[in-house]
Amino acid sequence: MDTPWGTQGTAPDPALAHAVAIADIRAAATRIEGVASRTPTLCFARLDERAGAQFILKCENLQPIGAFKIRGATNAMLRLDDDARARSVLTYSSGNHAQAIAYAAARLAVPAVIVMPDNAPRVKLDATRRFLADAPAGSEVVLYDPARASREVLGRQLAEERGLHLIPPYDHPDVIAGQGTAALELLENHPDLDALFVPCGGGGLLSGSAVAAKALAPACRVVGVEPDLADDATRSFNAGVLHTVHNPPTIADGARTPFLGRYTFPLVRAHVDEMMTVTEAEIARATLLCFDMLRLVVEPSGALGLAGAIRQATRGSRVGVIVSGGNIDFDRLRDLRTLAGQPE
């Protein structure tokens, strides 16, 4: 598969392995204050007893848009000059980054065009349109068929045709630095973690989190978690060259990204200790555990880190988990219970 920066088998550029530093993440934390929230870290005795380890959850599902993506989107938009803001921004996303750009566009008075798949979760599509209603004139959602078109190709084409500034969902230093503020906050409160489990789609959250972790807690093992059905990042990490997927059928829709990016790939390779995958059943069980035991609303993509930590956490260890989002269609719960093998 061709990507905007290479093809399958391309090696990461070692010069970009330090494209984002802890100073960039600290600056982003200051910049986004007042738009993104400093989300709580929560502990649950019942979860710890079940896992045999102490779990500290960083609850990005409690952001104003229900996901961590608000961090990177806000940082990237605030880094634009006046001319770029006036010309409008464009992004492509299956949902959470779309909501983040729409929310930031309304808060910062920047017009935004957002390319979304026509099968995006209804809750995410509706929220994106709702936020854009308060953004400046010219803002809109453009739908496409993911079976027929590539969002990266369509997004770049529209940006060129309309003269818009492109803010991709993960593969941009300002976006990565913004996403890294989630781990920065977690490790400022809990610097003695033995491991940090982070969901991985395109690698923006993972690479930013890993940079923060290696600066604040060098002994903390950083583990990226993605679905078995969308294991391009794990294969890329292990092989040292790019692997891709096309529209993978995982329930974790936020992890359906087809490849690691030009920036995220070398950052992940340089700062992440391990990549792992989890099954669809494990993702479903972790999502339902959040609902049933913890009383947290978490989407399947948001539960990836928890699914990985439940399987791999060492007994007696202190484990950080980034819960990346909570935008779920509630009518999916029955299907999740079936997938998890749980009775009604």
N, C-alpha and C positions, 0 to 999 in steps of 0.2 A: 504493500500500500504506500502510495506517495503521501508525504506530509508536507506542511508548509516549510519545513526546514531540512528534510532529508527523506530517505526511503528505509524500508525495513533492512536491517543489517548495518545501518549507520552507527558509528561510534560516537559517544558524547565528546564534546569539545572541552578538553581539560582547562582551557583558559576561562571557561564560564563556571567552574566549580566553586568559585568564590564571588560570583556576581552579586550575591546578597550577603551582607555581613550583619553581625549583631547591632552595629551602629545604625544600619538602615531600619532594622526592626524596632529599635528603641525610638528612633525618629518617627516612625509610622505610628507607634503607640501614642505619642503626644499629638500627632496630626489628626488622628481619627477620634480623639476624645470628644464626646458630645454628640457624635453620630452613631458610632458603634458602642455597645455596652461592655463594661468590664463584668463578664458573666461569673456566676458563683462556681466554686469547686465544692462538690458534695460527696459525702461518704455515707454508706449504708451498711449497718451492722449485719443485716440479713445477707446482703451480697457478699460481704467479707467471709462470713461463716460458710457460705456455699462454695466460694472459690478457694478458701484456705489462704488468702492473701488480703492485704489492705488495698482496696481500690479507691482512688481519688478521681472522680469524674469532673471534667471541665465541660460545663453544660452550655455549649454553643446553640443548643436548641432554644435557649431563652433569649437570644438576640431579638431585636425588633422585627427582623424578617424571618426569625426562626432558624437561622443558619449562620455559620462562620463567615460566609462569603461577603458579608457586609464590610468586613475588615479590609480585605484587599481591594474591593470595588471603591470604597471611600478613599483609601490612600491613593489609589491610582488617579481618581478624579481630582483630588486636591493637589496633585502634582502637575496638573495640566496648566498651561499658560492661558491667558485671557482669550487669545485667538482660537485655540483648540476648544475651549469651553463654548465659545460663541458658535462654532461650526457644528456642534453636536458630537456625541459619541455613539459608537456602535459596539454591540457585543453579540455573542451567540452563546446559548446555554440551554440545558434541559430544564432548568428551573431555578435553582437557588442563586446562582450568579445573576440570572435575569432579574430576580426580585431585588438583589442587592444593588444592581445598577439602577433599576427603576426607583428604588427608595432613595438612593443617593442623588439621583437626578432631580427628584422632587425637593429634597432638602437643600441642595446646592444650586438649584435653578439652572440646570444644564439639560438641554434637549437630548433625548436618547432614543435610538432605534435598536430594537432587541429582536434577534433572530432566534426562534424557538421551534422545536420539532412539533408537528401536529399531534403527536401522541404523548406530549408532556403531561405529567400528572395534573389533573384539573385544578387541584388546590394551588399548585405553583403558577399555572397559567393565569388563573383568576386573580391571584395576589399581585402578579406582575402588572396586569392591566389596571388593577385598582391603584397601585402606587403611581403608575404612569399618568393616571388621570390628573394628578396634582403636579406633574412636570410641565415644563414650558411647551408651547405649541411646536408641532413637528415631531413630537415623540410618538412612537407606535411600536406594536408587536408585528413582526413578519413571520408567518408560519411556513414551514417547509416539510416535505415528506422525507424522513430519514432513510427510507428504503431506496430513494431515488437520487438524493443529493447529499453532499457533504457540507456540514455546517461551516467548517473552516473555509472551504472554497466559496460558498455562497456569501459568508460574512465579509471576506476580503473583497469579493467582487462588488458588493453593495457599498462598502466603505470607499473603494476607489471611484465608483461611479458618482457617488454623492458628495465626495470630499469630506468624509467623516473620520474622526479619530477612533481607531480601533483599540478597545480594551478587552483583550482575550480573557477567558475565564480562569486561566491559571498560568500561562506561559509568558510572564512579564515580571521583571524585577520588582516593580512597585506593588503588583498584586501579591507576589510571594512574600515580600516584606510585611505587607499588611496581614496576611494570613498567619505569619509567624508570631504575631502579637498574642495569639491565643495561648501558645506554649510559653511565651514570655511571662504572661500573667500567672499561669499555672506554676511555673518553676520559681517565680518570685515568692509565692506562698509556700511551695513544697520543694525546696531545693535538694532534698535527700531521696528522690525517687530512684528506685533500682531500674525501672523500665518505663518507657512511654510508648503506648500503642496509639497509632494515628491512622485514620482511614486514608485510602489512596484512590484517587480517580486519575486526574492528570498530574498530580504530584505537587500542586501549589501549597496546600496545607502541610503536606508531609515534608517538603524541602524546607519551607520556612520554619516549621517546628523543629526540624533536626538542627538547623543552624542555631536556633535559640538554645536548644538543649545542650549542644556541644560547647557553647560559650558559658552557660550558667551552671551546668551539671555534667561535666565531661565523663563521669563514670556511669551516667544514665544510658541504658541501652535503648536505642530508638528503633521501633519495629513498625514498618508500614504494613497495612492490612488491606487486601482487596479480594473481590469474589473469585472463586475458582473459574467462573464463566467469563471473567474479564481480567485475565491474569497477565496482561501485556507488560505491566510494570515489573512484576516478579520475574518474568522471563528476561526482560531487558536488564534488570539488576544483576541477575545471576550470570547471564551470558556476556555482559559488557558491551552489547550492541543492541540497537533498537528492535523491539518486536511490536507488532500492532495487532489490533482486533477491529472487527467491523460490526457495529450495532449489536453487542453481546446481549443475550436475553436474560440478564440478571435482574432480580427484584430491586437491587440497589441502583436505581436509575442515575444517581449522581456519580456512579463509578463506571458509566458506560463510555467514558472517554476512550478514543481509539488508540492513543499513544501518549507516552511522556513527551514533554516539550523540549525545545532547544535549550532552555534554561533549567527546567526541572530535572531533566535526566542527569546532567553532570552534578547538580547539587545533591540529588538523591544518592548517586553513586559515591559522592565524597563524604557525606555526613550521616547517612542512614546505616545502621548496623545490620539490619535484616529485613527482608520482605517475606511475607507469608500470605497464603490464601485461605479462605474459609468457604464452606459449602453454603448453598442456598438455605438448607435446613438450619445451619448454625446462625446465619444472619436472621432468619425468621425467629428463632428461639431467643436470640439476644434482643431483638426488637420487642417481642412480647414480654420478656422479662422486665424490660423498662416499664411497660404498661402495667403489668400485673403485680410485680413486686415493689418496684421503685416509684410507681405513679408518675413516671415521666413520659411525655409524648415524644417519641423518637422515631424517625423514619429509618428504613432499612440501611440506607447509605450511612446514616448517622450512627448506626449500631455496629459498624464494621470493626472499629477498634475494640469495642467491648467483646464481640465474638472472638476476636483473636486473643484478647487477654484471658478470657475464661478458659480457652484451650491451653494456653502456654504459660500463664503466670506461675512462677515458682512459689511453693508453699512458704509462707512467712515473709514474702517480699512486699515492698511498697510500690504500687503500680499506678501510674497515671494513665488515664484514658481520655482522649478527646472525643466527646459526643458531638459530632459535627453538625447535626441538624434534626429538626422535628417536623418537617412539612410533609405530612402523610395524609393520603385520602383514607378516611376512616372506614370506608366500605371495603378496603383491602384487608381488614383484620381477619375476616373469615378465611380468606385465601392463605394468609400467613399462618393461621392455626393449622390448617390442613397441611401446609408445607412443613411445619414444625412437628407434625405428628401429634398434635394436641387435640383432645376431644373438645367439642363445643361446650 
